[in-house]
Amino acid sequence: MTPDTRTPIRTCVGCRERRDQSAMVRFVRRDGGGGSEWSADRGRRSEGRGAYLCSAQCAGRVAKNKRYPGLAAAARSLDVFSQTA
């Protein structure tokens, strides 16, 4: 029996391109007391609604999307894309 070597593919919510999961940053929305808050999930194991972004440019694009309120601001404030490049 051969091991399963498939790489998970995810879709960026900014540009809608499909890429390897390891090439993207996952953000998790946690619903709290007064609203929802997004945080980076580097281990890709946190519970909650997840969304993937592939670049800082896509973080800017997702600001126009009403489906992910606050995601662009969280991505800019956490500055996660400068650490992965």
C-alpha atoms as a printed R data frame, in Angstrom:
   type eleno elety resid chain resno       x      y      z
1  ATOM     1    CA   MET     A     1   0.000  0.000  0.000
2  ATOM     2    CA   THR     A     2   1.452  3.378 -1.001
3  ATOM     3    CA   PRO     A     3   1.176  6.422  1.243
4  ATOM     4    CA   ASP     A     4  -1.218  9.191  0.249
5  ATOM     5    CA   THR     A     5   0.985 12.006 -1.102
6  ATOM     6    CA   ARG     A     6  -1.680 14.399 -2.315
7  ATOM     7    CA   THR     A     7  -1.194 18.044 -1.403
8  ATOM     8    CA   PRO     A     8  -4.286 19.895 -0.183
9  ATOM     9    CA   ILE     A     9  -5.440 22.603 -2.595
10 ATOM    10    CA   ARG     A    10  -7.206 25.706 -1.295
11 ATOM    11    CA   THR     A    11  -8.757 28.757 -2.967
12 ATOM    12    CA   CYS     A    12  -7.641 32.286 -2.145
13 ATOM    13    CA   VAL     A    13 -10.655 34.431 -1.225
14 ATOM    14    CA   GLY     A    14  -8.991 37.508 -2.763
15 ATOM    15    CA   CYS     A    15  -8.075 36.337 -6.271
16 ATOM    16    CA   ARG     A    16  -9.983 33.012 -6.374
17 ATOM    17    CA   GLU     A    17  -6.880 31.137 -7.583
18 ATOM    18    CA   ARG     A    18  -6.293 27.600 -6.383
19 ATOM    19    CA   ARG     A    19  -2.893 26.893 -4.814
20 ATOM    20    CA   ASP     A    20  -1.174 24.481 -2.478
21 ATOM    21    CA   GLN     A    21  -2.320 24.953  1.093
22 ATOM    22    CA   SER     A    22   1.274 25.438  2.241
23 ATOM    23    CA   ALA     A    23   1.680 28.498 -0.023
24 ATOM    24    CA   MET     A    24  -1.172 30.389  1.637
25 ATOM    25    CA   VAL     A    25  -2.009 31.881  5.021
26 ATOM    26    CA   ARG     A    26  -5.158 30.700  6.785
27 ATOM    27    CA   PHE     A    27  -7.227 33.124  8.811
28 ATOM    28    CA   VAL     A    28  -9.860 31.991 11.298
29 ATOM    29    CA   ARG     A    29 -12.930 33.936 12.325
30 ATOM    30    CA   ARG     A    30 -13.935 33.557 15.917
31 ATOM    31    CA   ASP     A    31 -17.328 34.883 16.897
32 ATOM    32    CA   GLY     A    32 -17.049 36.665 20.198
33 ATOM    33    CA   GLY     A    33 -18.998 38.939 22.487
34 ATOM    34    CA   GLY     A    34 -19.536 41.962 20.255
35 ATOM    35    CA   GLY     A    35 -18.763 40.636 16.793
36 ATOM    36    CA   SER     A    36 -16.303 38.548 14.882
37 ATOM    37    CA   GLU     A    37 -12.537 38.766 14.948
38 ATOM    38    CA   TRP     A    38 -10.067 37.305 12.443
39 ATOM    39    CA   SER     A    39  -6.683 35.881 13.424
40 ATOM    40    CA   ALA     A    40  -3.892 34.132 11.529
41 ATOM    41    CA   ASP     A    41  -3.783 30.362 11.951
42 ATOM    42    CA   ARG     A    42  -0.249 29.288 11.091
43 ATOM    43    CA   GLY     A    43  -0.773 25.689 12.208
44 ATOM    44    CA   ARG     A    44  -3.992 25.406 10.172
45 ATOM    45    CA   ARG     A    45  -5.715 23.532 12.989
46 ATOM    46    CA   SER     A    46  -7.751 26.142 14.858
47 ATOM    47    CA   GLU     A    47 -11.489 25.792 15.071
48 ATOM    48    CA   GLY     A    48 -13.701 28.309 13.360
49 ATOM    49    CA   ARG     A    49 -14.532 29.576  9.914
50 ATOM    50    CA   GLY     A    50 -11.364 29.612  7.826
51 ATOM    51    CA   ALA     A    51 -10.381 31.697  4.809
52 ATOM    52    CA   TYR     A    52  -7.138 31.557  2.844
53 ATOM    53    CA   LEU     A    53  -5.173 34.453  1.359
54 ATOM    54    CA   CYS     A    54  -2.126 34.077 -0.883
55 ATOM    55    CA   SER     A    55  -0.642 37.597 -0.762
56 ATOM    56    CA   ALA     A    56  -0.914 41.090  0.668
57 ATOM    57    CA   GLN     A    57  -2.471 42.216 -2.635
58 ATOM    58    CA   CYS     A    58  -5.286 39.737 -2.131
59 ATOM    59    CA   ALA     A    59  -5.789 41.054  1.387
60 ATOM    60    CA   GLY     A    60  -6.497 44.438 -0.231
61 ATOM    61    CA   ARG     A    61  -8.905 42.888 -2.729
62 ATOM    62    CA   VAL     A    62 -10.902 41.102 -0.052
63 ATOM    63    CA   ALA     A    63 -11.648 44.442  1.615
64 ATOM    64    CA   LYS     A    64 -14.290 44.996 -1.086
65 ATOM    65    CA   ASN     A    65 -15.925 41.633 -0.390
66 ATOM    66    CA   LYS     A    66 -18.742 41.895  2.146
67 ATOM    67    CA   ARG     A    67 -18.576 38.188  2.867
68 ATOM    68    CA   TYR     A    68 -15.371 38.599  4.914
69 ATOM    69    CA   PRO     A    69 -15.786 41.760  7.008
70 ATOM    70    CA   GLY     A    70 -12.636 42.682  8.891
71 ATOM    71    CA   LEU     A    71 -10.373 40.136  7.189
72 ATOM    72    CA   ALA     A    72  -8.372 42.716  5.226
73 ATOM    73    CA   ALA     A    73  -7.762 44.821  8.315
74 ATOM    74    CA   ALA     A    74  -6.634 41.777 10.284
75 ATOM    75    CA   ALA     A    75  -4.245 40.690  7.524
76 ATOM    76    CA   ARG     A    76  -2.701 44.162  7.331
77 ATOM    77    CA   SER     A    77  -2.382 44.559 11.095
78 ATOM    78    CA   LEU     A    78  -0.802 41.134 11.603
79 ATOM    79    CA   ASP     A    79   1.675 41.681  8.720
80 ATOM    80    CA   VAL     A    80   1.893 37.937  8.031
81 ATOM    81    CA   PHE     A    81   2.836 38.204  4.367
82 ATOM    82    CA   SER     A    82   6.160 39.938  4.970
83 ATOM    83    CA   GLN     A    83   7.175 36.992  7.185
84 ATOM    84    CA   THR     A    84   6.329 34.313  4.590
85 ATOM    85    CA   ALA     A    85   8.081 35.924  1.611
